[in-house]
Amino acid sequence: MLESLQLFYVLYPQAGAACSLIFGLLIGSFLNVVITRLPVMLEQSWREDAEAFLELTADEAPREKLSLASPRSHCPVCKTEVAVRDNIPLLSFVLLLGRCRHCHTPISWQYPAVEFTSGIATVFLILQFGLSATAAFACLLSYALLCLAVIDFRTTLLPDQITLSFLWLGLIANLTGTFVSLDDAVIGALGGYLSLWSVYWVFKLITGKEGMGFGDFKLLAALGAWLGWQALPGIILLSSFAGALIGLCLIALGRDRDHPIPFGPYLAIAGWIMLVWGSAINQYYFSLMGVR
């Protein structure tokens, strides 16, 4: 089956790229569901746990149980369910001119942006790695990073359901050395977590403030599990540079200095860069350090 698909991609590259794009757009549509609903599901779960622990009785009406599968997608304003024809990735947004068909409320640009990014990333990674297990794992990691980046940007949360799951999946992927050896992956996971954990405590002891959340430790640990310890310096440097630059720009534009700026999106971007170009970056970096 895989050999037939590989032959199809070789004989019909344009059709293969179109299939990859459509697949990526569909995945992006699902990622939007995860991005929108998972934080709310977590909040509901935490509220229920707190009420049970404190033996509280909620005065409000029973809350609708939310999951990734139900209820069906609907407009947040008029509550009208989104018809299938209005749920086609990218195309529906364009045809509807970015507004709800019924109440004409503007649709968030997050939806087409995530779908487009997912689609383009899928095409790029299959072209980069070929139609292979490596490309499949690279796409999975990219989808997770995209999801985490947007969730953290919106809510300053990095859900354990994604970070810890992908930490283990990275170790599984490298059982056969998909990206790095298993030894490098295990050391990468440990180094990724402990490096930011150490920075967190040093910063807190000096300033009395929390500079980042525990989700950032887990995300870097997951990236270390996927890409190995060799990728960690590049990820930390790239994410720190991007975070500092954008943070200074936001402050210059009048953002409150005490307002938290999520670090997860910068880690996700840096991790994806190292996924694709990590070998060349590491070779250049370690050559500057005199390591061969």
BARONU-632575 format. One record per residue: x, y, z of N, C-alpha, C in turn; residue in one letter; residue number from 1. Coordinates in pm, whole numbers, plus 50000, padded with zeros to 5 digits. Atoms other than C-alpha are relative to their C-alpha. Example, Ala and Ser with C-alpha at 12.3 -4.5 7.8 and 13.67 -1.06 7.14 Angstrom:
<rs>
R   n.xx   n.yy   n.zz  ca.xx  ca.yy  ca.zz   c.xx   c.yy   c.zz  resn  resi
R  50089  49881  50000  51230  49550  50780  50090  50120  50000     a     1
R  49918  49881  49994  51367  49894  50714  49923  50109  50073     s     2
</rs>
This chain:
<rs>
R   n.xx   n.yy   n.zz  ca.xx  ca.yy  ca.zz   c.xx   c.yy   c.zz  resn  resi
R  50083  49880  50000  50000  50000  50000  50087  50126  50000     m     1
R  49913  49884  49992  50273  50245  50100  50081  50017  49872     l     2
R  49922  49992  50124  50478  50158  49791  49915  50055  49887     e     3
R  50090  49949  50104  50175  50227  49569  49981  50151  50014     s     4
R  50015  49856  49977  50125  50568  49732  50127  50075  49963     l     5
R  49873  49936  50034  50493  50649  49696  50016  50011  49849     q     6
R  49993  49998  50147  50477  50557  49326  49906  50106  49943     l     7
R  50096  49898  50043  50168  50777  49285  50058  50140  50016     f     8
R  49940  49868  49975  50352  51072  49440  50113  50028  49904     y     9
R  49889  49981  50094  50649  51016  49210  49947  50029  49859     v    10
R  50052  49985  50136  50442  50983  48891  49913  50124  49984     l    11
R  50092  49886  50008  50191  51258  48974  50027  50094  50118     y    12
R  49963  49917  49884  50366  51508  49206  49899  50109  50031     p    13
R  50099  49894  49975  50107  51783  49156  49876  49944  50068     q    14
R  50117  50063  49938  49819  51549  49239  50033  49956  50143     a    15
R  49958  50039  49866  50016  51416  49535  50002  50118  50095     g    16
R  49996  49880  49916  50073  51767  49666  49860  50048  50031     a    17
R  50139  49959  49977  49703  51845  49622  49934  49911  50106     a    18
R  50055  50093  49899  49608  51533  49822  50056  50032  50138     c    19
R  49939  49965  49871  49854  51630  50095  49939  50128  50055     s    20
R  50059  49873  49958  49710  51982  50104  49860  49979  50056     l    21
R  50137  50026  49954  49352  51858  50136  50002  49929  50134     i    22
R  49989  50072  49873  49451  51616  50410  50040  50095  50113     f    23
R  49955  49905  49899  49635  51891  50597  49892  50101  50038     g    24
R  50109  49907  49971  49338  52128  50566  49895  49935  50089     l    25
R  50097  50071  49917  49105  51865  50712  50052  49983  50143     l    26
R  49940  50011  49867  49346  51805  51000  49994  50136  50070     i    27
R  50006  49866  49942  49360  52182  51053  49861  50034  50052     g    28
R  50137  49978  49952  48981  52191  51083  49978  49930  50134     s    29
R  50011  50071  49871  49002  51928  51359  50082  50070  50108     f    30
R  49917  49930  49901  49283  52119  51529  49927  50122  50056     l    31
R  50078  49886  49952  49054  52422  51549  49900  49956  50107     n    32
R  50092  50052  49898  48806  52208  51742  50075  49978  50131     v    33
R  49920  50025  49880  49079  52100  51983  50040  50133  50066     v    34
R  49955  49870  49948  49209  52457  52022  49886  50071  50072     i    35
R  50114  49928  49944  48863  52594  52093  49939  49929  50121     t    36
R  50077  50073  49899  48719  52317  52309  50084  49946  50115     r    37
R  49922  50065  49894  49005  52157  52505  50017  50089  50123     l    38
R  49990  49916  49879  49066  52459  52736  49869  50008  50078     p    39
R  50129  49995  49933  48693  52478  52809  49971  49868  50071     v    40
R  50018  50131  49939  48679  52104  52876  50084  49987  50127     m    41
R  49914  50006  49882  48971  52136  53117  49943  50085  50113     l    42
R  50059  49913  49898  48804  52426  53298  49879  49934  50063     e    43
R  50116  50071  49946  48484  52224  53333  50044  49889  50094     q    44
R  49951  50110  49917  48679  51929  53471  50056  50051  50132     s    45
R  49943  49943  49877  48871  52146  53720  49888  50051  50092     w    46
R  50111  49948  49919  48546  52311  53834  49927  49885  50070     r    47
R  50069  50115  49942  48379  51974  53888  50083  49937  50111     e    48
R  49913  50058  49897  48680  51842  54080  50001  50088  50125     d    49
R  49999  49908  49886  48687  52154  54300  49869  49993  50077     a    50
R  50131  50008  49934  48313  52135  54371  49986  49869  50077     e    51
R  50008  50129  49931  48343  51766  54459  50089  50000  50124     a    52
R  49906  49999  49887  48647  51824  54683  49948  50086  50115     f    53
R  50051  49907  49898  48487  52119  54864  49857  49969  50041     l    54
R  50138  50040  49971  48149  51945  54871  49903  50115  49981     e    55
R  50086  49887  50034  47984  52240  54702  49887  49953  49909     l    56
R  50112  50027  50089  47646  52233  54531  49982  50121  49909     t    57
R  50009  49890  50096  47632  52441  54216  49857  50054  49998     a    58
R  50131  49936  50003  47343  52692  54221  49947  50016  49858     d    59
R  50040  49977  50137  47343  52735  53848  49943  49873  49937     e    60
R  50056  50114  50071  47169  52509  53597  50112  49906  49957     a    61
R  49897  50096  50042  47353  52192  53495  50067  50045  49870     p    62
R  49925  49956  50117  47627  52274  53247  50000  49891  49893     r    63
R  49994  50094  50110  47629  52114  52904  50139  49938  49994     e    64
R  49873  50071  50005  47897  51848  52886  50062  50016  49863     k    65
R  49933  49971  50126  48146  51948  52620  50105  49894  49974     l    66
R  49894  50092  50042  48368  51707  52428  50046  50040  49861     s    67
R  49951  49968  50134  48565  51712  52105  49901  49955  49893     l    68
R  50095  50052  50099  48282  51523  51934  49862  50064  50008     a    69
R  50134  49942  49986  47973  51693  52073  50005  50119  50096     s    70
R  50101  49994  50106  47783  51913  52051  50061  50039  49866     p    71
R  49952  49962  50133  47812  51990  51680  50044  50146  50000     r    72
R  49950  49863  50012  47995  52305  51576  49883  50095  49974     s    73
R  50107  49903  50015  47774  52612  51604  50056  50140  50017     h    74
R  49961  49860  49985  47793  52989  51592  49994  50037  50148     c    75
R  50001  49965  49858  47891  53121  51938  49900  50109  50035     p    76
R  50093  49890  49973  47647  53413  51901  49855  49956  49983     v    77
R  50140  50038  50024  47327  53283  51740  49973  49853  50029     c    78
R  50010  50141  49961  47395  52917  51837  49950  49910  49888     k    79
R  50043  50082  50112  47295  52793  51491  50109  49900  49963     t    80
R  49901  50102  50037  47465  52465  51399  50058  50033  49863     e    81
R  49931  49974  50126  47721  52496  51122  49971  49885  49904     v    82
R  50031  50102  50099  47600  52310  50814  50128  49948  49935     a    83
R  49883  50062  50063  47836  52078  50627  50057  50092  49891     v    84
R  49954  49913  50109  47853  52320  50333  50075  50122  50053     r    85
R  49932  49885  49940  47971  52593  50573  50119  49958  50085     d    86
R  49891  50052  49917  48238  52372  50731  50111  49942  49915     n    87
R  49893  50045  50089  48467  52315  50433  50123  50087  50028     i    88
R  49882  49920  49964  48821  52422  50532  50035  50104  49894     p    89
R  49962  49884  50082  48922  52763  50390  49889  50045  49905     l    90
R  50096  49964  50104  48661  52752  50111  49875  50063  50060     l    91
R  50122  49946  49938  48361  52810  50339  50024  50140  50054     s    92
R  49967  49868  49947  48534  53104  50507  49999  50105  49889     f    93
R  49994  49907  50113  48595  53266  50168  49860  50026  49945     v    94
R  50134  49985  50058  48243  53200  50036  49906  50077  50092     l    95
R  50084  49929  49903  48085  53332  50356  50053  50140  50031     l    96
R  49938  49870  49976  48311  53639  50346  50038  50019  50147     l    97
R  49954  49994  49861  48429  53553  50696  49893  50033  50101     g    98
R  50109  49970  49908  48085  53585  50856  49904  49882  50012     r    99
R  50102  50103  49981  47818  53356  51000  49889  50018  49896     c   100
R  50106  49992  50102  47555  53273  50737  49870  50058  50056     r   101
R  50130  49965  49942  47268  53344  50979  50000  50137  50069     h   102
R  50002  49874  49926  47364  53632  51211  50108  50098  49952     c   103
R  49897  49917  50062  47657  53769  51007  50108  50048  50099     h   104
R  49891  49970  49907  47888  53776  51310  50133  49962  49936     t   105
R  49870  50035  50059  48254  53788  51196  50056  49870  50059     p   106
R  49936  50124  49959  48429  53450  51210  50146  50029  50029     i   107
R  49860  49975  49963  48767  53450  51385  50095  49954  49890     s   108
R  49899  50036  50099  49065  53451  51152  50085  49882  50045     w   109
R  49927  50118  49953  49209  53176  51371  49968  49877  49914     q   110
R  50043  50122  50069  49008  52917  51178  50069  49981  49865     y   111
R  49928  50020  50127  49141  52976  50826  50152  50000  50017     p   112
R  49855  49995  49980  49489  53056  50961  50055  49865  50042     a   113
R  49956  50133  49954  49519  52722  51144  49987  49899  49887     v   114
R  50019  50094  50111  49375  52531  50847  50107  50019  49893     e   115
R  49899  49972  50103  49610  52702  50601  50138  49956  50045     f   116
R  49869  50038  49948  49915  52651  50823  50016  49849  50002     t   117
R  49996  50145  49997  49832  52284  50873  50014  49941  49860     s   118
R  49993  50050  50136  49779  52229  50502  50137  50020  49937     g   119
R  49870  49970  50059  50099  52401  50391  50111  49920  50068     i   120
R  49899  50078  49927  50304  52229  50664  49999  49855  49955     a   121
R  50010  50139  50044  50175  51889  50552  50067  49981  49864     t   122
R  49938  50009  50134  50273  51950  50189  50151  50013  50012     v   123
R  49857  49974  49987  50613  52087  50290  50073  49881  50061     f   124
R  49931  50109  49931  50699  51801  50526  50006  49874  49915     l   125
R  49996  50117  50089  50604  51532  50274  50101  50021  49888     i   126
R  49896  49970  50099  50819  51705  50014  50140  49990  50063     l   127
R  49871  50000  49931  51099  51733  50272  50046  49859  50034     q   128
R  49963  50133  49951  51093  51376  50407  49951  49886  49912     f   129
R  50057  50105  50082  50911  51190  50133  49879  49937  50068     g   130
R  50115  50068  49943  50607  50973  50184  50050  49882  50083     l   131
R  49932  50097  49915  50749  50783  50480  49950  50013  50143     s   132
R  50034  49993  49857  50711  50708  50849  50058  50126  50062     a   133
R  49939  49877  49947  50946  50999  50919  49910  50120  49972     t   134
R  50091  49889  50034  50711  51237  50737  49874  49994  50084     a   135
R  50121  50015  49919  50412  51095  50926  50025  50050  50143     a   136
R  49967  49954  49864  50582  51151  51263  50023  50151  50001     f   137
R  49975  49856  50006  50698  51498  51155  49869  50078  49991     a   138
R  50131  49934  50010  50339  51589  51060  49929  49996  50134     c   139
R  50065  50009  49869  50208  51463  51394  50057  50102  50098     l   140
R  49938  49902  49912  50460  51673  51583  49961  50142  49960     l   141
R  50036  49865  50047  50380  51977  51367  49857  50036  50039     s   142
R  50139  49974  49961  50006  51944  51432  49992  50031  50150     y   143
R  50002  49977  49855  50071  51921  51807  50057  50137  50034     a   144
R  49938  49870  49972  50300  52226  51804  49909  50114  49960     l   145
R  50094  49897  50044  50048  52429  51606  49886  50015  50100     l   146
R  50109  49999  49903  49773  52332  51847  50044  50065  50131     c   147
R  49950  49946  49873  49982  52411  52155  50029  50149  49989     l   148
R  49966  49859  50017  50104  52744  52017  49876  50088  50006     a   149
R  50121  49917  50003  49752  52873  51951  49928  49996  50135     v   150
R  50065  50010  49868  49609  52741  52280  50074  50087  50101     i   151
R  49923  49921  49904  49893  52901  52477  49984  50149  49973     d   152
R  50018  49859  50035  49855  53229  52289  49863  50051  50047     f   153
R  50136  49961  49963  49480  53234  52361  49976  49996  50151     r   154
R  50039  50027  49862  49474  53104  52718  50116  49993  50098     t   155
R  49879  50022  49919  49837  53080  52850  49998  49862  50065     t   156
R  50000  50139  49953  49775  52706  52894  50074  49913  49899     l   157
R  49941  50104  50082  49983  52416  52762  49951  49867  50058     l   158
R  50063  50116  49937  49762  52113  52830  50090  49877  50008     p   159
R  49924  50124  49983  49930  51801  52972  49953  49893  49904     d   160
R  50053  50101  50090  49701  51596  52750  50075  49997  49867     q   161
R  49924  49996  50125  49910  51711  52454  50150  49989  50028     i   162
R  49855  49997  49978  50257  51784  52596  50052  49865  50047     t   163
R  49950  50127  49947  50294  51462  52796  49976  49885  49902     l   164
R  50026  50103  50101  50133  51247  52527  50108  50001  49893     s   165
R  49901  49992  50107  50378  51377  52270  50142  49980  50052     f   166
R  49870  50038  49943  50672  51338  52508  50020  49850  49984     l   167
R  49990  50145  50014  50601  50965  52517  50002  49957  49854     w   168
R  50003  50036  50142  50522  50953  52145  50136  50027  49935     l   169
R  49867  49973  50052  50859  51113  52073  50099  49890  50033     g   170
R  49913  50111  49961  51037  50841  52268  49967  49875  49918     l   171
R  50041  50115  50081  50833  50577  52082  50051  50014  49857     i   172
R  49954  49977  50137  50918  50735  51747  50149  49973  49985     a   173
R  49854  50016  50007  51288  50720  51830  50048  49864  50050     n   174
R  49959  50137  49969  51284  50355  51938  50079  49941  49884     l   175
R  49930  50046  50120  51396  50289  51581  50087  50109  49940     t   176
R  49912  49893  50048  51597  50611  51549  49941  50083  49889     g   177
R  50065  49923  50106  51343  50800  51338  50067  50136  49982     t   178
R  49935  49870  50007  51501  51137  51422  50137  49997  50067     f   179
R  49873  50015  49927  51773  51058  51679  49998  49863  50067     v   180
R  49996  50126  49926  51886  50759  51881  49916  50010  50126     s   181
R  50081  50000  49879  51680  50653  52180  50075  50061  50117     l   182
R  49920  49940  49893  51966  50750  52414  49994  50152  49993     d   183
R  50005  49855  50017  51973  51101  52270  49862  50055  50032     d   184
R  50136  49956  49973  51594  51122  52296  49972  50006  50150     a   185
R  50022  50002  49856  51588  51024  52664  50077  50114  50067     v   186
R  49922  49890  49944  51869  51268  52747  49937  50134  49962     i   187
R  50067  49878  50044  51685  51533  52543  49877  50032  50083     g   188
R  50118  49978  49918  51365  51484  52741  50039  50048  50140     a   189
R  49954  49958  49866  51551  51509  53073  50059  50140  49996     l   190
R  49935  49869  50010  51761  51804  52960  49901  50111  49971     g   191
R  50099  49899  50032  51463  51987  52814  49921  50043  50122     g   192
R  50078  49967  49881  51264  51968  53135  50086  50071  50104     y   193
R  49918  49947  49890  51549  52035  53379  50060  50137  49968     l   194
R  49940  49871  50036  51695  52328  53184  49906  50116  50032     s   195
R  50095  49893  49971  51380  52541  53201  49955  49997  50146     l   196
R  50033  50010  49858  51298  52411  53549  50103  50075  50083     w   197
R  49893  49930  49927  51636  52544  53667  49989  50150  49982     s   198
R  50016  49857  50028  51582  52881  53497  49882  50055  50079     v   199
R  50121  49958  49926  51236  52902  53656  50034  50029  50146     y   200
R  49973  49984  49858  51368  52855  54010  50104  50107  50027     w   201
R  49902  49893  49983  51670  53082  53967  49932  50136  49989     v   202
R  50071  49874  50020  51445  53359  53833  49906  50029  50117     f   203
R  50094  49979  49890  51189  53306  54111  50074  50037  50128     k   204
R  49924  49968  49879  51455  53313  54386  50055  50142  49996     l   205
R  49941  49866  50013  51603  53636  54248  49892  50108  50004     i   206
R  50102  49895  50016  51282  53826  54164  49876  49977  50084     t   207
R  50124  50031  49928  51013  53649  54365  49882  49981  49908     g   208
R  50107  50017  50098  50810  53612  54044  50021  49872  49921     k   209
R  49991  50118  50086  50730  53317  53822  50018  50046  49856     e   210
R  49971  49953  50135  50889  53373  53483  49933  49918  49891     g   211
R  50065  50086  50098  50721  53080  53305  49922  49892  50073     m   212
R  50082  50104  49940  50480  52795  53363  50061  49863  49983     g   213
R  49950  50137  50007  50538  52426  53414  49971  49937  49864     f   214
R  50027  50052  50133  50382  52360  53074  50116  50022  49905     g   215
R  49884  49974  50085  50687  52518  52912  50107  49894  50021     d   216
R  49901  50105  49972  50912  52263  53087  49963  49873  49923     f   217
R  50046  50124  50061  50699  51978  52955  50008  50007  49847     k   218
R  49990  49985  50145  50689  52118  52602  50143  49984  49953     l   219
R  49859  50014  50040  51068  52151  52586  50048  49856  50021     l   220
R  49967  50141  49980  51099  51800  52731  49949  49915  49884     a   221
R  50056  50072  50114  50870  51673  52454  50085  50023  49875     a   222
R  49916  49970  50116  51081  51850  52190  50135  49928  50011     l   223
R  49876  50075  49980  51394  51696  52343  49982  49853  49971     g   224
R  50027  50141  50027  51232  51352  52322  49989  49973  49851     a   225
R  50013  50017  50145  51158  51404  51953  50132  50027  49926     w   226
R  49888  49951  50080  51471  51586  51838  50136  49977  50064     l   227
R  49874  50029  49933  51735  51484  52094  50059  50120  50071     g   228
R  49938  49893  49921  51952  51683  52331  50074  50099  49912     w   229
R  49924  49911  50088  52148  51826  52037  49917  50118  49952     q   230
R  50086  49891  50049  51847  52036  51936  49968  50102  50107     a   231
R  50043  49911  49892  51795  52194  52277  50066  50138  49997     l   232
R  49941  49865  50006  52053  52477  52248  49936  50088  49893     p   233
R  50061  49922  50108  51907  52584  51915  49858  50042  50032     g   234
R  50138  49967  49965  51549  52568  52042  49996  50112  50103     i   235
R  49999  49899  49893  51630  52771  52354  50044  50135  49946     i   236
R  49951  49874  50055  51828  53033  52162  49898  50065  49906     l   237
R  50097  49945  50096  51573  53073  51882  49875  50051  50070     l   238
R  50123  49959  49931  51274  53086  52117  50024  50122  50089     s   239
R  49968  49885  49914  51445  53328  52356  50015  50127  49918     s   240
R  49983  49883  50087  51544  53561  52073  49865  50050  49950     f   241
R  50131  49961  50051  51192  53556  51925  49915  50059  50112     a   242
R  50078  49950  49888  51032  53603  52267  50043  50139  50044     g   243
R  49949  49869  49959  51258  53895  52359  49964  50107  49898     a   244
R  50028  49902  50105  51208  54068  52024  49853  50038  49998     l   245
R  50143  49972  50005  50831  54034  52019  49954  50066  50130     i   246
R  50035  49938  49873  50807  54119  52390  50034  50147  50003     g   247
R  49961  49859  50005  50999  54443  52337  49908  50080  49908     l   248
R  50092  49932  50092  50776  54528  52043  49865  50026  50066     c   249
R  50130  49984  49932  50462  54471  52252  50007  50108  50107     l   250
R  49983  49896  49898  50599  54687  52535  50006  50138  49935     i   251
R  49991  49874  50072  50685  54959  52283  49863  50048  49951     a   252
R  50134  49967  50047  50325  54943  52161  49904  50029  50114     l   253
R  50082  49963  49886  50201  55005  52514  49947  49887  50084     g   254
R  50048  50112  49920  50146  54658  52655  50058  50009  50141     r   255
R  49959  49998  49860  50164  54633  53034  50117  49904  50022     d   256
R  49883  50083  49974  50504  54502  53147  49967  49879  50086     r   257
R  50036  50109  49910  50336  54286  53411  49904  49900  49936     d   258
R  50092  50090  50069  50103  54125  53157  50078  49879  49950     h   259
R  49923  50119  50040  50216  53762  53102  50001  49981  49849     p   260
R  49985  50031  50142  50349  53680  52756  50030  49851  49988     i   261
R  49977  50145  50007  50315  53307  52673  50127  49967  49923     p   262
R  49874  50040  50061  50644  53139  52588  49983  49878  49909     f   263
R  50025  50120  50078  50489  52826  52435  50006  50020  49850     g   264
R  49994  49982  50145  50438  52971  52084  50142  50012  49947     p   265
R  49862  49984  50046  50808  53064  52061  50074  49867  50006     y   266
R  49941  50134  49994  50915  52717  52177  49950  49915  49884     l   267
R  50057  50079  50108  50679  52564  51922  50062  50038  49864     a   268
R  49940  49954  50126  50815  52777  51636  50144  49955  49991     i   269
R  49859  50041  49999  51176  52709  51736  50013  49849  49983     a   270
R  49996  50145  50014  51103  52337  51770  49974  49955  49858     g   271
R  50029  50038  50139  50954  52321  51421  50117  50035  49908     w   272
R  49881  49963  50080  51252  52505  51274  50109  49895  50017     i   273
R  49898  50101  49975  51485  52253  51440  49960  49865  49942     m   274
R  50047  50124  50061  51268  51965  51315  50041  49995  49853     l   275
R  49977  49997  50145  51318  52075  50954  50146  50027  49967     v   276
R  49864  49958  50035  51659  52243  50952  50100  49977  50113     w   277
R  49916  50019  49881  51805  52117  51279  50139  49948  49971     g   278
R  49868  50057  50030  52089  51917  51125  50097  50109  49953     s   279
R  49914  49893  50050  52226  52218  50935  50031  50102  50109     a   280
R  49980  49902  49892  52177  52451  51233  50098  49944  50103     i   281
R  49910  50061  49901  52347  52208  51473  50142  49991  49948     n   282
R  49867  50010  50058  52636  52154  51236  50071  50135  50005     q   283
R  49940  49865  49996  52693  52528  51211  50029  50042  50143     y   284
R  49984  49959  49860  52641  52585  51584  50119  49930  50066     y   285
R  49893  50075  49935  52874  52308  51699  50136  50027  49937     f   286
R  49873  49963  50062  53137  52411  51445  50054  50130  50061     s   287
R  49957  49876  49932  53141  52757  51606  50055  49971  50139     l   288
R  49956  50037  49868  53185  52587  51942  50126  49913  49999     m   289
R  49880  50083  50012  53475  52383  51806  49975  49853  50025     g   290
R  50035  50139  49979  53284  52054  51842  49970  49937  49864     v   291
R  50021  50071  50127  53291  51804  51558  49934  49864  50026     r   292
</rs>
